[in-house]
Amino acid sequence: MGIASGFTKKSKKNQEPIQYKCDVCGAKVTAYGKVPRCLGCGKQLCDICGADRMICGADYNSLEKRDQKKIKRAGSALENAKVSKRMFTIMPIVMGSIAVILLILMVILNDDMFYFLFGFLGGFLLLSTVMIFCVFHKIEERENTRITRQIRDIVLPYNIKRATSGPTKVKVIHCPNCGGNITEETEICEYCGSTLKETSVENE
C-alpha cells in the first residue's frame, strides 16, 4: 500500500490515517491528515499521478503552454523551499552546538581575554541560531500556501469540472511500542519498526 505525503510534509505519527483510491490510476493509498487533491478537478491523487505538483496530468495538459510553465516554476519553487528547510534546520543545530562549546570553553579557561572573545562569539552564534530558526522553520509551509493559491488562480479561469468522490476513513489503532497512529492492516510499524504481530503475542 502506497503512502501519499499530501502537500505538506508534517509529522504523521499522531495523524489519523485516511484510506482512499487514486481517481487517476486506481491505486489504494493511505494519507495522513489530508488527502492530496488536484487543484483543478478535485480528484484524489497519489504521488505518482500528481500529488507532488498539486494538479493531475489531464488538467495540466488542458492548460495553455504559458500556464504550464507557471505551474512548473511553482513546483520548482516548492522543491527549493523543501531544500531550504532542510538546510536551515541543520544550520541552527551546528551553530548552536558551536556556541555552546565556545561558552563552555570561556568558563573553563577563565581568562579575561577568553571571556570577551568566546563570550562574544558564543552569544553572536546563539542569537543568529534563534533568528534563523524563527525566520526559516516554516518556510516550506509558507511556500506551500503561496504556491497553492498561485496554482488555483492559474486553473480557475479554465472552469474545470470538479470531482465528487471522497476518502474512506479507516480504523486507527496505536502501536503498542511507540504509540503512533497506524491502521489495522499494518504488520510493521513505520515509526519504530516493531513487528506488531510479535509485539501483540509478547504482550499476551
C-alpha positions in Angstrom: 0.0 0.0 0.0 1.5 3.3 -1.0 1.9 6.4 1.2 0.7 9.8 -0.1 2.5 12.6 1.5 -0.1 15.3 0.9 1.0 18.9 0.1 2.8 19.5 3.4 5.2 17.1 4.9 4.1 17.2 8.5 4.9 14.6 11.1 2.3 11.8 10.6 2.9 9.8 13.7 -0.2 11.1 15.5 -2.3 12.0 12.5 -5.3 9.9 11.6 -4.7 7.7 8.5 -7.2 8.1 5.7 -7.5 5.3 3.1 -8.6 6.3 -0.4 -8.4 5.3 -4.1 -6.5 7.4 -6.5 -9.0 8.7 -9.1 -6.5 8.6 -11.9 -4.6 5.2 -11.6 -6.9 3.4 -9.1 -4.1 2.7 -6.6 -5.1 2.2 -3.0 -3.3 4.8 -0.9 -3.1 5.9 2.7 -2.7 9.6 3.5 -2.2 11.1 6.9 -4.1 14.2 7.9 -5.2 15.3 4.5 -5.9 13.7 1.1 -4.0 15.3 -1.7 -6.4 16.5 -4.4 -6.0 18.1 -7.8 -6.5 21.9 -7.5 -8.3 21.8 -10.9 -10.8 18.9 -11.0 -10.6 17.9 -7.3 -9.6 14.3 -8.0 -7.9 12.4 -5.3 -4.2 11.8 -6.3 -1.4 9.6 -5.4 2.2 10.9 -5.6 2.8 9.3 -9.0 -0.3 10.9 -10.5 0.5 14.5 -9.5 0.1 14.9 -5.7 3.5 16.5 -5.6 2.6 19.2 -8.2 -1.0 19.7 -6.9 -2.6 19.1 -10.3 -3.4 15.9 -12.3 -2.0 15.2 -15.7 -5.2 15.7 -17.6 -5.8 19.1 -16.2 -2.2 20.1 -16.7 -2.4 19.1 -20.4 -5.5 21.2 -20.8 -3.7 24.3 -19.8 -2.1 26.7 -22.2 1.7 26.5 -22.6 2.4 29.6 -20.6 0.3 28.4 -17.7 2.0 25.0 -17.8 5.3 26.9 -17.5 4.0 28.8 -14.5 3.0 25.6 -12.7 6.4 24.1 -13.5 8.1 27.1 -11.9 5.8 26.9 -8.9 6.7 23.2 -8.4 10.4 24.1 -8.6 9.9 26.9 -6.0 8.3 24.4 -3.7 11.1 21.9 -4.1 13.6 24.7 -3.4 11.6 25.5 -0.2 12.0 21.9 0.9 15.7 22.0 0.3 16.0 25.4 2.1 14.0 24.0 5.1 16.4 21.0 5.4 19.4 23.4 5.2 18.1 25.9 7.7 17.2 23.0 10.1 20.8 21.7 10.1 22.5 25.1 10.2 21.0 26.2 13.6 21.9 22.9 15.2 25.5 23.2 14.1 25.7 26.9 15.0 24.1 26.3 18.4 26.5 23.4 19.2 29.5 25.6 18.3 28.1 28.4 20.5 27.6 26.1 23.5 31.2 24.7 23.1 32.6 28.3 23.0 30.7 29.3 26.1 31.9 26.2 27.9 35.5 26.9 26.9 35.0 30.5 28.2 34.1 29.2 31.6 36.8 26.5 31.7 39.7 28.8 30.6 38.7 31.5 33.0 40.6 34.3 31.4 39.5 37.9 30.6 40.5 37.7 27.0 38.7 34.4 26.5 35.7 35.7 28.4 35.4 38.6 25.8 36.3 36.6 22.7 34.4 33.3 23.4 31.6 35.1 25.1 31.1 37.5 22.1 31.3 34.7 19.5 29.1 32.3 21.5 26.5 34.9 22.2 26.5 36.0 18.5 26.1 32.4 17.3 23.3 31.7 19.7 21.4 34.9 18.7 21.9 34.0 15.0 20.6 30.5 15.7 17.4 31.8 17.2 16.9 34.3 14.4 17.5 31.7 11.6 15.1 29.2 13.3 12.3 31.8 13.8 12.6 33.1 10.2 13.0 29.8 8.3 11.5 26.9 10.3 8.1 27.4 8.5 9.5 28.3 5.1 8.0 25.2 3.4 4.6 25.7 4.9 4.5 29.4 3.8 5.7 28.5 0.3 3.1 25.7 0.1 0.3 28.1 1.0 1.5 30.7 -1.5 2.0 28.2 -4.4 -1.4 26.5 -3.7 -3.0 30.0 -4.1 -1.0 30.7 -7.2 -1.9 27.4 -8.9 -5.6 27.9 -8.0 -5.5 31.3 -9.7 -4.0 29.8 -12.8 -6.5 26.9 -13.0 -9.7 28.8 -12.0 -10.4 30.5 -15.4 -10.5 27.1 -17.1 -13.7 26.2 -15.3 -12.6 22.5 -14.9 -15.4 20.2 -13.7 -14.9 19.2 -10.1 -14.9 15.5 -9.0 -17.2 14.5 -6.1 -15.5 11.3 -4.8 -14.4 11.3 -1.1 -12.0 9.4 1.1 -12.8 6.5 3.4 -11.6 6.7 6.9 -10.0 3.5 8.3 -10.0 2.3 11.9 -7.0 3.7 13.8 -5.0 1.6 16.3 -1.9 2.6 18.3 1.4 0.9 18.1 2.0 -0.8 21.5 5.7 0.1 21.3 5.7 3.8 20.3 2.1 4.8 20.4 2.0 6.0 16.7 -1.3 6.0 14.8 -1.4 3.1 12.4 -4.1 1.1 10.5 -5.4 -2.4 11.5 -3.7 -3.9 8.4 -0.2 -2.7 9.4 2.2 -5.5 10.2 5.3 -3.5 10.8 5.2 0.0 12.5 6.6 2.6 10.1 7.7 4.8 13.1 9.6 2.4 15.4 10.0 -0.7 13.1 8.5 -3.2 15.6 6.6 -6.2 14.2 3.1 -5.8 15.5 2.1 -9.5 15.5 5.2 -10.4 17.5 4.6 -7.4 19.9 0.9 -8.5 20.5 2.0 -12.1 21.2 4.6 -10.9 23.7 2.1 -8.6 25.5 -0.3 -11.5 25.8 
